[in-house]
Amino acid sequence: MTTTPAPGPGLARALEHLRAGEWQAAHELVQKDESTLSSWLHGIVHLQEGDLKNAQGWYTRAARPFPAGDAAGKAAIEAELAAAAQALGAR
């Protein structure tokens, strides 16, 4: 049986960077974590960056549905950030 690593403490900081639109700084943190939640945040990084093909790959790794419609749009990204914050237990 394969287990998924638990999310590391850097993910809360990565989320803060994403909320501030600092996807480069968030990218540095999510690359160091192998959890499913990190893969999701990595997908959000690439949404903010505008690299939708790369984002789709990370959403697949995270077993998350890719945001429908204009995936790179601000509203879709904000919804993803809110859901990720809830998953992290952040506000």
HELIX and SHEET records of a PDB file:
HELIX    1   1 GLY A   10  ARG A   19  1                                  10    
HELIX    2   2 TRP A   23  VAL A   30  1                                   8    
HELIX    3   3 THR A   36  GLU A   49  1                                  14    
HELIX    4   4 LEU A   52  ARG A   61  1                                  10    
HELIX    5   5 LYS A   74  LEU A   88  1                                  15    
END                                                                             
